[in-house]
């Protein structure tokens, strides 16, 4: 199934935000276009993905995530009220 949709929004300052709810699971090709501030050669983009994981009656769960498509670097993982920064190494 292919769904092509466009969202347009204006930034009111140096930052712009966008969120979408109830997105079906799957892989998506996302293209982001915009203009950097005058004189800037690069911009920083933060992406956030949320997935609901159901625990068993004792509150325990196991989850595996394939990180092959992610770049090396630091990532913040949030679980409930806890968070941890992890470092992904480059693929060998």
FIKOLZA-1660 file (N, C-alpha, C; in steps of 0.1 Angstrom, whole numbers, plus 5000, padded with zeros to 4 digits):
% residues 92
   i   px   py   pz ch aa at
   1 5008 4988 5000  A  X  N
   1 5000 5000 5000  A  X CA
   1 5009 5012 5000  A  X  C
   2 5006 5022 4992  A  X  N
   2 5014 5034 4991  A  X CA
   2 5004 5046 4993  A  X  C
   3 5008 5054 5003  A  X  N
   3 5001 5066 5006  A  X CA
   3 5010 5078 5005  A  X  C
   4 5007 5087 4997  A  X  N
   4 5015 5099 4995  A  X CA
   4 5008 5111 5001  A  X  C
   5 5014 5117 5011  A  X  N
   5 5008 5128 5017  A  X CA
   5 5018 5139 5021  A  X  C
   6 5014 5151 5021  A  X  N
   6 5023 5162 5023  A  X CA
   6 5018 5171 5035  A  X  C
   7 5027 5175 5044  A  X  N
   7 5023 5184 5055  A  X CA
   7 5032 5196 5053  A  X  C
   8 5026 5208 5054  A  X  N
   8 5033 5220 5053  A  X CA
   8 5031 5228 5066  A  X  C
   9 5041 5234 5071  A  X  N
   9 5040 5242 5083  A  X CA
   9 5051 5252 5083  A  X  C
  10 5049 5264 5090  A  X  N
  10 5058 5274 5091  A  X CA
  10 5065 5274 5105  A  X  C
  11 5077 5277 5105  A  X  N
  11 5084 5278 5118  A  X CA
  11 5083 5292 5123  A  X  C
  12 5080 5294 5136  A  X  N
  12 5078 5307 5142  A  X CA
  12 5091 5313 5148  A  X  C
  13 5101 5304 5149  A  X  N
  13 5114 5308 5155  A  X CA
  13 5125 5300 5148  A  X  C
  14 5135 5297 5156  A  X  N
  14 5146 5289 5150  A  X CA
  14 5142 5274 5150  A  X  C
  15 5130 5270 5155  A  X  N
  15 5126 5256 5156  A  X CA
  15 5112 5254 5150  A  X  C
  16 5110 5243 5144  A  X  N
  16 5097 5239 5140  A  X CA
  16 5094 5225 5144  A  X  C
  17 5082 5222 5147  A  X  N
  17 5079 5209 5152  A  X CA
  17 5067 5203 5144  A  X  C
  18 5067 5189 5144  A  X  N
  18 5057 5182 5137  A  X CA
  18 5054 5169 5144  A  X  C
  19 5042 5165 5145  A  X  N
  19 5039 5152 5150  A  X CA
  19 5027 5146 5143  A  X  C
  20 5026 5133 5143  A  X  N
  20 5016 5126 5136  A  X CA
  20 5012 5114 5145  A  X  C
  21 4999 5112 5148  A  X  N
  21 4995 5101 5156  A  X CA
  21 4988 5090 5148  A  X  C
  22 4987 5078 5154  A  X  N
  22 4981 5067 5148  A  X CA
  22 4986 5063 5134  A  X  C
  23 5000 5064 5133  A  X  N
  23 5007 5060 5121  A  X CA
  23 5008 5045 5121  A  X  C
  24 5003 5038 5110  A  X  N
  24 5004 5024 5110  A  X CA
  24 5019 5019 5110  A  X  C
  25 5022 5008 5116  A  X  N
  25 5035 5003 5117  A  X CA
  25 5040 5000 5103  A  X  C
  26 5053 5000 5101  A  X  N
  26 5059 4998 5088  A  X CA
  26 5071 5007 5086  A  X  C
  27 5077 5006 5074  A  X  N
  27 5089 5014 5070  A  X CA
  27 5084 5025 5061  A  X  C
  28 5089 5037 5063  A  X  N
  28 5085 5049 5055  A  X CA
  28 5098 5056 5050  A  X  C
  29 5097 5061 5038  A  X  N
  29 5107 5070 5032  A  X CA
  29 5102 5084 5035  A  X  C
  30 5109 5092 5042  A  X  N
  30 5105 5105 5046  A  X CA
  30 5114 5116 5040  A  X  C
  31 5109 5126 5034  A  X  N
  31 5117 5136 5028  A  X CA
  31 5114 5150 5036  A  X  C
  32 5124 5157 5040  A  X  N
  32 5122 5169 5047  A  X CA
  32 5129 5180 5039  A  X  C
  33 5122 5191 5036  A  X  N
  33 5127 5202 5029  A  X CA
  33 5126 5215 5037  A  X  C
  34 5135 5224 5036  A  X  N
  34 5135 5237 5043  A  X CA
  34 5147 5245 5040  A  X  C
  35 5147 5256 5046  A  X  N
  35 5158 5266 5044  A  X CA
  35 5165 5268 5058  A  X  C
  36 5178 5266 5058  A  X  N
  36 5186 5269 5070  A  X CA
  36 5187 5284 5072  A  X  C
  37 5191 5288 5084  A  X  N
  37 5193 5302 5087  A  X CA
  37 5204 5307 5078  A  X  C
  38 5204 5320 5075  A  X  N
  38 5214 5326 5067  A  X CA
  38 5228 5324 5073  A  X  C
  39 5237 5319 5064  A  X  N
  39 5251 5317 5069  A  X CA
  39 5253 5303 5074  A  X  C
  40 5242 5295 5077  A  X  N
  40 5244 5282 5083  A  X CA
  40 5246 5272 5071  A  X  C
  41 5255 5262 5074  A  X  N
  41 5259 5252 5064  A  X CA
  41 5251 5239 5067  A  X  C
  42 5246 5238 5080  A  X  N
  42 5240 5225 5084  A  X CA
  42 5229 5228 5094  A  X  C
  43 5219 5219 5095  A  X  N
  43 5209 5220 5105  A  X CA
  43 5208 5207 5113  A  X  C
  44 5203 5208 5125  A  X  N
  44 5201 5196 5133  A  X CA
  44 5186 5192 5133  A  X  C
  45 5184 5179 5130  A  X  N
  45 5170 5174 5130  A  X CA
  45 5169 5163 5140  A  X  C
  46 5159 5165 5149  A  X  N
  46 5157 5154 5159  A  X CA
  46 5144 5147 5155  A  X  C
  47 5146 5134 5155  A  X  N
  47 5134 5125 5152  A  X CA
  47 5131 5117 5164  A  X  C
  48 5118 5115 5166  A  X  N
  48 5113 5107 5178  A  X CA
  48 5103 5097 5173  A  X  C
  49 5105 5085 5177  A  X  N
  49 5095 5074 5174  A  X CA
  49 5091 5068 5187  A  X  C
  50 5078 5065 5188  A  X  N
  50 5072 5059 5200  A  X CA
  50 5065 5047 5196  A  X  C
  51 5067 5036 5204  A  X  N
  51 5060 5024 5202  A  X CA
  51 5055 5019 5216  A  X  C
  52 5043 5014 5216  A  X  N
  52 5037 5009 5228  A  X CA
  52 5040 4995 5230  A  X  C
  53 5045 4991 5242  A  X  N
  53 5049 4977 5244  A  X CA
  53 5041 4973 5257  A  X  C
  54 5034 4962 5255  A  X  N
  54 5025 4957 5267  A  X CA
  54 5033 4948 5275  A  X  C
  55 5033 4950 5288  A  X  N
  55 5040 4941 5298  A  X CA
  55 5030 4930 5302  A  X  C
  56 5036 4920 5308  A  X  N
  56 5028 4909 5314  A  X CA
  56 5022 4914 5327  A  X  C
  57 5015 4905 5334  A  X  N
  57 5008 4908 5346  A  X CA
  57 5018 4913 5357  A  X  C
  58 5030 4908 5356  A  X  N
  58 5041 4912 5366  A  X CA
  58 5048 4925 5362  A  X  C
  59 5044 4931 5351  A  X  N
  59 5050 4943 5346  A  X CA
  59 5063 4941 5339  A  X  C
  60 5066 4929 5335  A  X  N
  60 5078 4925 5328  A  X CA
  60 5076 4924 5313  A  X  C
  61 5086 4928 5305  A  X  N
  61 5085 4926 5291  A  X CA
  61 5099 4925 5285  A  X  C
  62 5100 4920 5273  A  X  N
  62 5112 4919 5265  A  X CA
  62 5110 4925 5252  A  X  C
  63 5120 4933 5247  A  X  N
  63 5118 4939 5234  A  X CA
  63 5131 4940 5227  A  X  C
  64 5132 4936 5214  A  X  N
  64 5144 4937 5206  A  X CA
  64 5141 4947 5195  A  X  C
  65 5151 4955 5192  A  X  N
  65 5150 4965 5181  A  X CA
  65 5162 4964 5172  A  X  C
  66 5159 4962 5159  A  X  N
  66 5170 4961 5149  A  X CA
  66 5175 4975 5146  A  X  C
  67 5188 4978 5150  A  X  N
  67 5193 4991 5148  A  X CA
  67 5201 4993 5135  A  X  C
  68 5201 4983 5126  A  X  N
  68 5209 4983 5114  A  X CA
  68 5206 4996 5106  A  X  C
  69 5195 5001 5106  A  X  N
  69 5192 5013 5097  A  X CA
  69 5195 5026 5104  A  X  C
  70 5200 5026 5117  A  X  N
  70 5203 5038 5124  A  X CA
  70 5218 5041 5123  A  X  C
  71 5221 5054 5122  A  X  N
  71 5235 5058 5122  A  X CA
  71 5242 5056 5135  A  X  C
  72 5255 5056 5135  A  X  N
  72 5262 5055 5148  A  X CA
  72 5260 5068 5155  A  X  C
  73 5260 5067 5168  A  X  N
  73 5259 5079 5176  A  X CA
  73 5251 5077 5189  A  X  C
  74 5248 5088 5196  A  X  N
  74 5241 5086 5209  A  X CA
  74 5226 5087 5207  A  X  C
  75 5218 5079 5214  A  X  N
  75 5204 5079 5213  A  X CA
  75 5198 5079 5228  A  X  C
  76 5188 5086 5230  A  X  N
  76 5181 5085 5243  A  X CA
  76 5170 5075 5242  A  X  C
  77 5169 5066 5252  A  X  N
  77 5159 5056 5252  A  X CA
  77 5150 5059 5265  A  X  C
  78 5137 5061 5263  A  X  N
  78 5128 5064 5274  A  X CA
  78 5119 5052 5276  A  X  C
  79 5118 5048 5289  A  X  N
  79 5109 5037 5292  A  X CA
  79 5102 5042 5305  A  X  C
  80 5089 5045 5303  A  X  N
  80 5081 5050 5314  A  X CA
  80 5087 5063 5319  A  X  C
  81 5091 5064 5332  A  X  N
  81 5097 5076 5337  A  X CA
  81 5112 5076 5337  A  X  C
  82 5118 5065 5332  A  X  N
  82 5132 5063 5332  A  X CA
  82 5138 5066 5318  A  X  C
  83 5150 5071 5317  A  X  N
  83 5157 5073 5304  A  X CA
  83 5171 5069 5306  A  X  C
  84 5177 5065 5294  A  X  N
  84 5191 5062 5294  A  X CA
  84 5196 5065 5280  A  X  C
  85 5208 5071 5280  A  X  N
  85 5215 5074 5267  A  X CA
  85 5224 5062 5263  A  X  C
  86 5222 5057 5251  A  X  N
  86 5230 5046 5246  A  X CA
  86 5238 5051 5234  A  X  C
  87 5249 5044 5232  A  X  N
  87 5258 5047 5221  A  X CA
  87 5258 5036 5211  A  X  C
  88 5254 5039 5199  A  X  N
  88 5255 5028 5188  A  X CA
  88 5268 5030 5181  A  X  C
  89 5275 5019 5179  A  X  N
  89 5288 5019 5172  A  X CA
  89 5286 5017 5157  A  X  C
  90 5295 5022 5149  A  X  N
  90 5293 5019 5134  A  X CA
  90 5293 5005 5131  A  X  C
  91 5286 5001 5121  A  X  N
  91 5285 4987 5116  A  X CA
  91 5299 4983 5112  A  X  C
  92 5302 4970 5114  A  X  N
  92 5315 4965 5110  A  X CA
  92 5314 4958 5097  A  X  C
% end
